[in-house]
Amino acid sequence: MRIVLQRSKQASVTVEGEVTGAIESGFVLLVGITHDDTKADVEYAANKIAGLRLFEDEEGKMNRSIDEVGGAILSISQFTLYGDIRKGRRPSFIEAARPEVAEPLWNQFNEALRSRNLQVETGVFGAMMDVQLINDGPVTLVVESKK
């Protein structure tokens, strides 16, 4: 799994003119899944994200987790995170998992976050989405379940 995490002050995703997910303070997660990802990768990524201390404490240091600040998550599936642009001018998406593999794992990932008492809003798997967010910081990290 490859996840781009952005700390945000506010975010939403719209599909065909309808808001499918919206959050105030928290994380926007762009989630890419590759062929050999498993339930273990899902659990690793959910645990890592739930435990990250990316919010400031009283002294202005990043010492607080999303749960500690009452933040929420907006999770968006994004196969283009596995796009390969090393050759040619058009990306190859051969490393991205097929929808029948990726969608169940993305759903499991969202449920794993919810099982950690986090509010999770989502986009729509496979849909064209309009994502709006106000970056906070900005703080942007890449979380990978494998090296």
C-alpha positions in Angstrom: 0.0 0.0 0.0 1.1 3.5 -0.7 -0.8 6.3 1.1 -0.2 10.0 0.7 -1.3 11.6 4.0 -2.1 15.3 4.2 -3.0 17.0 7.4 -6.0 19.2 6.7 -8.1 21.8 8.4 -11.1 20.9 6.2 -11.7 18.6 3.2 -14.5 17.1 1.1 -14.9 14.9 -1.9 -17.7 15.3 -4.5 -18.9 12.7 -7.1 -21.3 13.9 -9.8 -22.2 17.0 -7.9 -22.9 15.1 -4.6 -20.6 15.4 -1.5 -19.8 11.8 -0.5 -17.5 12.6 2.3 -16.4 15.7 4.3 -14.3 16.3 7.4 -13.1 19.2 9.5 -9.6 18.8 11.1 -7.8 15.6 10.3 -6.2 13.6 7.6 -6.9 13.3 3.9 -5.6 9.9 2.7 -5.0 9.1 -0.9 -4.8 5.3 -0.9 -3.0 3.2 -3.6 -3.1 -0.5 -3.6 -0.7 -2.9 -5.5 -1.1 -6.5 -6.5 0.6 -8.2 -3.5 -1.0 -6.1 -0.8 -2.7 -8.2 2.0 -4.8 -7.8 5.1 -1.4 -7.5 7.0 -0.6 -4.4 4.9 -4.0 -3.0 5.7 -3.5 -3.5 9.4 0.0 -2.1 9.3 -1.1 1.1 7.5 -4.1 1.6 9.7 -2.1 1.1 12.9 0.7 3.4 11.7 -1.8 6.2 10.7 -3.8 6.0 13.8 -0.7 6.3 16.0 1.1 9.1 14.1 1.7 12.1 16.3 1.2 14.9 13.7 -0.8 17.4 15.7 0.7 20.1 18.0 0.5 20.0 21.7 0.4 23.0 24.0 4.1 23.7 23.3 3.6 23.6 19.5 5.4 20.3 19.1 3.9 17.4 17.0 3.0 15.2 19.9 -0.7 14.4 19.5 -2.4 11.7 17.5 -5.5 12.2 15.4 -7.6 10.5 18.1 -6.2 12.8 20.8 -7.4 15.9 18.9 -10.7 14.5 17.8 -9.8 14.5 14.1 -11.4 12.6 11.3 -10.2 10.9 8.1 -11.2 11.4 4.5 -10.1 8.3 2.6 -9.9 8.4 -1.2 -8.9 5.4 -3.4 -6.2 6.5 -5.9 -4.7 3.9 -8.2 -2.5 6.6 -9.9 -0.2 6.4 -6.9 1.2 3.3 -8.5 1.7 5.1 -11.9 5.2 4.5 -13.4 6.5 7.5 -15.4 10.1 6.3 -15.9 9.6 5.5 -19.6 7.7 7.5 -22.2 5.3 10.2 -21.5 2.2 8.3 -20.5 2.1 6.6 -17.1 2.0 2.8 -16.8 -0.4 1.6 -14.1 0.7 -2.1 -14.3 1.7 -2.0 -10.6 -1.8 -0.8 -9.4 -4.0 -3.7 -8.3 -7.1 -4.5 -10.4 -10.4 -3.2 -9.0 -11.5 -6.6 -7.8 -8.4 -6.8 -5.6 -8.1 -3.1 -4.6 -11.7 -2.3 -3.7 -12.1 -4.9 -1.0 -8.7 -4.0 0.5 -9.5 -0.3 0.5 -12.8 -1.1 2.3 -10.9 -3.3 4.8 -8.5 -0.4 5.4 -11.3 2.0 6.1 -12.9 -0.5 8.5 -9.6 -1.0 10.2 -9.4 2.8 10.8 -12.9 2.8 12.1 -12.2 -0.1 14.5 -9.6 2.2 16.1 -12.4 4.6 17.0 -11.7 7.0 14.1 -14.3 8.8 12.1 -13.8 7.8 8.4 -15.5 9.5 5.5 -14.8 8.3 1.9 -14.9 9.0 -1.7 -16.4 6.4 -4.2 -14.1 3.7 -5.4 -13.3 4.0 -9.1 -15.3 7.3 -9.6 -14.1 10.6 -11.0 -13.9 12.7 -7.8 -13.4 16.4 -7.0 -11.4 16.7 -3.9 -11.1 20.0 -2.0 -8.9 20.5 1.0 -7.2 23.1 3.1 -3.7 21.8 4.0 -2.7 22.3 7.5 1.0 23.2 7.8 1.3 21.8 5.2 2.1 18.4 6.6 2.3 15.7 3.9 3.8 12.2 4.4 3.9 9.0 2.4 3.1 5.9 4.3 4.1 2.6 2.6 3.4 -0.9 3.9 6.5 -2.3 2.2 9.9 -1.1 1.2 
